[in-house]
């Protein structure tokens, strides 16, 4: 069964949990992007993927959240965009060993679009298309756009992904963390209506401040788009800083309880974001199946 068939008609899809906080726990220095280890320490990235597959994940995201040119430039990897994204897909596919779908992860550019930032809308489309093309050529099952906060950037990402790979399904999630809105003021119902207009196959909420806020966002998305296929991939609660390191306190059982509520709201893809680990995903998988 291909990804789209499974999304529409199969059992709920359990997505993986965090990559960044898992790599940091393995020694990735704070401020260093995971894409650096895609090239330098691929065995660690692969071990994280494998742990999620063993925990029951049906969908694993490539380690390419920061795989666009503007983000890779900050790490001195701008001349290796195609290599980083292709290698990340290869690592994920080897780790999955046919047991999970591979999502080509596309995060924000890290800079606002004009007039607030330097990138024009069309330049943003081109930047997203560049990454999406590399992911598609490497053989992902879906292009997974996540953690968006502005409608114009989200639209540019969808347009770029579609231009680069018209044959692939596209999903989209926003991060709601400011009084139920994104940090650019987008309301869940606005995001839902826009995502429907853009023709993505599923949309929803990831990251964010609290699981209650993710639940509230899904409720509003469901009201605005009753027939939509939704995604819930929240953080493991709000982090607290301990010796300069964020610590997330939400237990696997607490996240699994929310997972059941997300399922009741129409979520078809459920996983975890920052601070979640294979224990969280294992318990979520048991809860939603």
ZAPA-326003 format. One line per field, with one value per residue (C-alpha): x, y negated, z; residue number from 1. Coordinates in pm, 1 decimal. Each point is the difference from the previous one (the first is absolute). Example, Ala and Ser with C-alpha at 12.3 -4.5 7.8 and 13.67 -1.06 7.14 Angstrom:
BEGIN
X: [1230.0 / 137.0]
Y: [450.0 / -344.0]
Z: [780.0 / -66.0]
seq: [1 / 2]
This chain:
BEGIN
X: [0.0 / 142.7 / 4.9 / -310.0 / -208.3 / 107.9 / -74.5 / -350.3 / -115.6 / 240.5 / 57.0 / 128.8 / 358.9 / 234.1 / 275.4 / 337.5 / 105.3 / 273.5 / 324.5 / 176.7 / -30.7 / 93.3 / 317.6 / 82.8 / -35.7 / 249.6 / 249.5 / -93.4 / 108.5 / -279.0 / -33.9 / 141.4 / -258.1 / -84.4 / 84.9 / 365.3 / -15.3 / -176.3 / 341.8 / 236.7 / -169.9 / -267.8 / 5.4 / -142.4 / -280.2 / -75.8 / -14.9 / -265.5 / -207.9 / 33.6 / -106.3 / -321.7 / -71.9 / 55.7 / -235.4 / -275.6 / 28.1 / -160.7 / 146.5 / 347.7 / 110.1 / 335.5 / 258.7 / -47.7 / -209.0 / 267.9 / 78.8 / -75.6 / 276.8 / -41.5 / 29.0 / 284.0 / 193.2 / 22.3 / 177.5 / 231.1 / -189.5 / -168.0 / 204.1 / -114.3 / -380.4 / -69.8 / 249.2 / -139.6 / -360.7 / 79.1 / 216.9 / -266.4 / -254.2 / 244.2 / 62.2 / -371.5 / -80.4 / 269.7 / -120.3 / -363.9 / 85.0 / -341.0 / -187.2 / -85.7 / -78.2 / 265.9 / -106.6 / 224.0 / 10.6 / -13.7 / 15.5 / -20.8 / 273.0 / 87.7 / -54.6 / -318.1 / -113.0 / -11.0 / -89.0 / 104.0 / 291.3 / 234.6 / -157.7 / -271.2 / -287.1 / 134.4 / 349.8 / -150.9 / -182.1 / 329.8 / 181.7 / -263.2 / -10.9 / 376.7 / -23.1 / -318.2 / 158.3 / 295.6 / -231.2 / -228.0 / 285.7 / 128.6 / -334.1 / -212.2 / -363.9 / -134.0 / 126.7 / -62.4 / -4.7 / -2.2 / 25.4 / -132.4 / -115.6 / -72.1 / -254.7 / 214.4 / 297.7 / -221.9 / -152.8 / 346.9 / 110.3 / -303.7 / 44.4 / 371.2 / -60.2 / -271.8 / 213.0 / 294.6 / -200.9 / -355.5 / -30.5 / 52.0 / -258.7 / 65.9 / -89.3 / 18.1 / 8.4 / 9.2 / 136.4 / -248.6 / 160.4 / -123.3 / -347.7 / -111.3 / 153.3 / 332.4 / 269.6 / -104.3 / -359.9 / -154.7 / -309.7 / -62.0 / -315.0 / 191.5 / 269.7 / -259.3 / -182.0 / 325.5 / 135.1 / -322.1 / 23.7 / 359.0 / -98.2 / 228.4 / -106.6 / 11.8 / 73.4 / 13.2 / 215.7 / 350.1 / 245.7 / -188.8 / -17.0 / -222.4 / -195.1 / -318.2 / 81.1 / 52.7 / -333.0 / -169.4 / 154.6 / -125.8 / -347.7 / -10.7 / 144.8 / -261.2 / -276.8 / 135.0 / 65.2 / -221.0 / 120.6 / 372.2 / 264.9 / 185.5 / 351.9 / 103.0 / 371.4 / 42.4 / 295.2 / 26.7 / -134.0 / 165.2 / 375.1 / 174.9 / 368.2 / 235.6 / 368.7 / -61.2 / -177.4 / -376.0 / -174.8 / -345.3 / -218.3 / -300.0 / -7.2 / -69.0 / -329.6 / -110.6 / 84.5 / -182.6 / -310.0 / 8.9 / 63.2 / -338.4 / -162.9 / 175.3 / -124.2 / -356.6 / 38.8 / 90.4 / 377.2 / 134.9 / 369.3 / 101.1 / 351.5 / 223.8 / 223.5 / 266.6 / 80.6 / -181.6 / 192.6 / -59.3 / -172.5 / -258.7 / -53.8 / -27.6 / -271.3 / -181.6 / 5.7 / -151.9 / -268.7 / -121.8 / 1.9]
Y: [0.0 / -339.0 / -298.8 / -169.6 / 318.3 / 63.8 / -359.6 / 9.1 / 351.0 / 188.8 / -4.4 / -325.2 / -79.6 / -24.3 / -251.1 / -15.1 / -233.0 / -258.7 / 16.5 / -314.9 / 61.5 / 365.8 / -100.3 / -255.1 / 273.8 / 200.6 / -286.4 / -236.3 / -345.5 / -250.0 / -227.0 / 260.2 / 120.7 / 366.5 / -24.2 / -29.2 / 352.0 / 130.0 / -39.7 / 37.8 / 259.7 / 174.5 / 304.7 / -209.2 / -141.1 / 353.7 / 129.1 / -259.0 / 96.8 / 368.5 / -57.1 / -164.2 / 277.8 / 258.2 / -200.4 / 32.8 / -309.2 / 38.8 / -328.9 / -140.4 / -350.0 / -53.1 / -202.1 / -297.8 / -249.4 / -259.1 / 130.5 / -316.9 / -222.4 / -287.5 / 236.0 / 206.6 / -318.5 / -68.0 / 333.4 / -37.6 / 270.3 / -211.9 / 164.9 / 345.9 / -40.0 / 286.5 / 225.4 / -72.8 / 62.7 / 307.4 / 153.1 / -63.9 / 191.5 / 288.2 / 20.7 / -4.3 / 260.8 / 235.2 / -41.8 / 59.9 / 316.0 / -5.4 / -21.0 / -371.8 / -273.0 / -268.0 / -363.5 / -263.8 / -256.9 / -367.0 / -267.7 / -380.9 / -205.8 / -159.9 / -349.5 / -192.1 / -77.5 / -353.2 / -266.8 / 108.7 / 212.3 / 21.1 / 283.2 / -78.0 / 245.1 / 138.7 / 37.1 / 198.7 / 226.4 / 62.8 / 77.7 / 250.0 / 155.2 / 52.6 / 206.1 / 180.4 / 105.8 / 160.1 / 182.4 / 117.8 / 123.0 / 201.7 / 178.0 / -129.8 / 108.9 / -341.5 / -356.6 / -102.2 / -377.8 / -83.7 / -263.7 / -279.7 / -325.1 / -232.8 / 64.3 / -146.0 / 220.5 / 308.2 / -69.8 / -47.0 / 333.8 / 180.4 / -164.7 / 82.1 / 360.1 / 45.6 / -153.2 / 224.2 / 321.1 / -17.1 / 377.8 / -1.8 / -65.8 / -305.7 / -49.6 / -321.8 / -84.0 / -327.5 / -68.3 / -166.6 / -148.3 / -355.4 / -0.2 / 268.6 / -172.4 / 34.2 / -252.8 / -185.4 / -18.3 / 271.4 / 162.3 / 375.5 / -58.1 / -231.4 / 262.2 / 270.7 / -196.4 / -96.8 / 355.5 / 126.4 / -259.9 / 102.5 / 364.9 / 166.7 / 354.9 / -57.1 / -289.1 / -76.0 / -111.6 / 87.5 / -124.7 / -277.0 / -97.5 / 259.3 / 310.4 / -179.3 / -268.8 / 263.4 / 155.5 / -340.5 / -66.4 / 332.9 / -70.7 / -330.6 / 159.8 / 274.2 / -260.0 / -196.8 / 308.4 / 288.9 / 248.5 / -72.6 / 254.9 / -147.9 / 30.6 / -29.6 / 2.9 / -202.2 / -58.4 / 205.8 / -295.8 / -330.7 / 28.8 / -125.1 / -87.4 / 210.1 / -95.3 / -166.7 / 301.8 / 18.9 / 278.2 / 121.7 / 153.2 / 143.3 / 374.9 / 258.0 / 85.2 / -364.2 / -42.7 / 323.0 / -131.9 / -309.2 / 218.2 / 166.0 / -342.7 / -104.8 / 317.9 / -82.6 / -341.3 / 157.1 / 18.1 / 256.0 / -62.0 / -14.7 / -23.4 / -222.6 / -301.5 / -157.7 / 195.4 / 316.4 / 325.0 / 364.1 / 72.1 / -267.9 / 138.4 / 360.0 / -96.5 / -216.3 / 288.6 / 232.6 / -255.9 / -80.0 / 352.7]
Z: [0.0 / -96.1 / 234.7 / -138.9 / 12.4 / 357.2 / 98.6 / -143.7 / 76.7 / 223.6 / 376.6 / 154.5 / -91.4 / 297.7 / -74.8 / 170.4 / 280.2 / 34.1 / -194.5 / 121.6 / 373.2 / -52.2 / -185.2 / 269.3 / 261.1 / -207.7 / 6.0 / -281.9 / 127.2 / 66.0 / -301.9 / -238.8 / -253.7 / -35.8 / -368.9 / 101.7 / 142.2 / -311.9 / -161.0 / 295.0 / 224.0 / -203.8 / 227.2 / 286.3 / -218.1 / -118.7 / 357.3 / 86.9 / -304.0 / 84.5 / 358.9 / -120.1 / -249.0 / 274.0 / 221.3 / -258.9 / -220.0 / -342.9 / -124.6 / 61.7 / -92.9 / -167.3 / 192.9 / -232.4 / 199.8 / -78.0 / -347.2 / -195.6 / -133.9 / 253.4 / 297.4 / -142.9 / -81.1 / 373.9 / 44.3 / -296.7 / -190.7 / -268.1 / -274.3 / 114.2 / -2.0 / -238.1 / 180.7 / 347.7 / -102.0 / -207.8 / 271.0 / 263.1 / -208.4 / -49.1 / 375.5 / 78.7 / -262.7 / 123.6 / 357.7 / -95.5 / -194.3 / -165.1 / 330.8 / -9.3 / -250.4 / -56.0 / 31.9 / -151.9 / 280.0 / -104.0 / 269.2 / -16.6 / -163.0 / 332.7 / -140.7 / -70.9 / -351.6 / -141.5 / 94.8 / 352.4 / -122.4 / -296.4 / -199.3 / -253.4 / -30.6 / -327.3 / 143.0 / 288.0 / -246.3 / -178.2 / 326.9 / 110.3 / -347.2 / 11.5 / 318.4 / -105.5 / -328.7 / 180.3 / 241.8 / -279.3 / -216.7 / 296.1 / 22.8 / 289.9 / 29.3 / 99.2 / 27.1 / 361.3 / 57.4 / 371.6 / 273.9 / -218.3 / 158.4 / -295.5 / -274.1 / -276.3 / 85.7 / 34.9 / -340.2 / -152.2 / 147.4 / -142.6 / -339.3 / -7.2 / 102.0 / -261.6 / -273.3 / 86.0 / 41.9 / -136.9 / 41.4 / 379.1 / 272.2 / 216.8 / 366.2 / 202.5 / 369.8 / 190.2 / 348.0 / 235.8 / 306.9 / 56.5 / 155.3 / -243.0 / -303.7 / -176.8 / 85.8 / -317.7 / 119.0 / -216.8 / 152.7 / -41.6 / -202.9 / -236.6 / -42.6 / -66.6 / -267.5 / -170.5 / 7.9 / -157.2 / -275.2 / -71.1 / -36.3 / 253.5 / 89.5 / 377.2 / 232.3 / 369.0 / 290.7 / 115.7 / 262.2 / 184.2 / 364.0 / 168.1 / -97.1 / 104.7 / -255.0 / -268.8 / 91.8 / -18.6 / -339.5 / -133.7 / 133.1 / -189.2 / -313.5 / 15.8 / 32.0 / -297.1 / -216.1 / 119.2 / -263.4 / 24.8 / 94.8 / 296.4 / 143.7 / 367.1 / 86.3 / 321.4 / 228.3 / 317.8 / 197.3 / 82.5 / 60.8 / 311.3 / -4.4 / 210.0 / -18.0 / -335.0 / -146.5 / -70.5 / 192.1 / -103.5 / 271.2 / -187.1 / 58.8 / -272.1 / 170.1 / 5.6 / -368.5 / -83.9 / 176.6 / -220.6 / -305.2 / 55.2 / 14.7 / -320.9 / -164.5 / 101.0 / -163.8 / -333.6 / 19.3 / -247.6 / 76.1 / 366.7 / 142.2 / 207.9 / -46.5 / 225.8 / 313.7 / -105.4 / -29.6 / -100.6 / 332.4 / -78.4 / -350.6 / 122.0 / 247.0 / -258.3 / -248.1 / 257.8 / 83.1 / -351.1 / -139.3]
seq: [1 / 2 / 3 / 4 / 5 / 6 / 7 / 8 / 9 / 10 / 11 / 12 / 13 / 14 / 15 / 16 / 17 / 18 / 19 / 20 / 21 / 22 / 23 / 24 / 25 / 26 / 27 / 28 / 29 / 30 / 31 / 32 / 33 / 34 / 35 / 36 / 37 / 38 / 39 / 40 / 41 / 42 / 43 / 44 / 45 / 46 / 47 / 48 / 49 / 50 / 51 / 52 / 53 / 54 / 55 / 56 / 57 / 58 / 59 / 60 / 61 / 62 / 63 / 64 / 65 / 66 / 67 / 68 / 69 / 70 / 71 / 72 / 73 / 74 / 75 / 76 / 77 / 78 / 79 / 80 / 81 / 82 / 83 / 84 / 85 / 86 / 87 / 88 / 89 / 90 / 91 / 92 / 93 / 94 / 95 / 96 / 97 / 98 / 99 / 100 / 101 / 102 / 103 / 104 / 105 / 106 / 107 / 108 / 109 / 110 / 111 / 112 / 113 / 114 / 115 / 116 / 117 / 118 / 119 / 120 / 121 / 122 / 123 / 124 / 125 / 126 / 127 / 128 / 129 / 130 / 131 / 132 / 133 / 134 / 135 / 136 / 137 / 138 / 139 / 140 / 141 / 142 / 143 / 144 / 145 / 146 / 147 / 148 / 149 / 150 / 151 / 152 / 153 / 154 / 155 / 156 / 157 / 158 / 159 / 160 / 161 / 162 / 163 / 164 / 165 / 166 / 167 / 168 / 169 / 170 / 171 / 172 / 173 / 174 / 175 / 176 / 177 / 178 / 179 / 180 / 181 / 182 / 183 / 184 / 185 / 186 / 187 / 188 / 189 / 190 / 191 / 192 / 193 / 194 / 195 / 196 / 197 / 198 / 199 / 200 / 201 / 202 / 203 / 204 / 205 / 206 / 207 / 208 / 209 / 210 / 211 / 212 / 213 / 214 / 215 / 216 / 217 / 218 / 219 / 220 / 221 / 222 / 223 / 224 / 225 / 226 / 227 / 228 / 229 / 230 / 231 / 232 / 233 / 234 / 235 / 236 / 237 / 238 / 239 / 240 / 241 / 242 / 243 / 244 / 245 / 246 / 247 / 248 / 249 / 250 / 251 / 252 / 253 / 254 / 255 / 256 / 257 / 258 / 259 / 260 / 261 / 262 / 263 / 264 / 265 / 266 / 267 / 268 / 269 / 270 / 271 / 272 / 273 / 274 / 275 / 276 / 277 / 278 / 279 / 280 / 281 / 282 / 283 / 284 / 285 / 286 / 287 / 288 / 289]
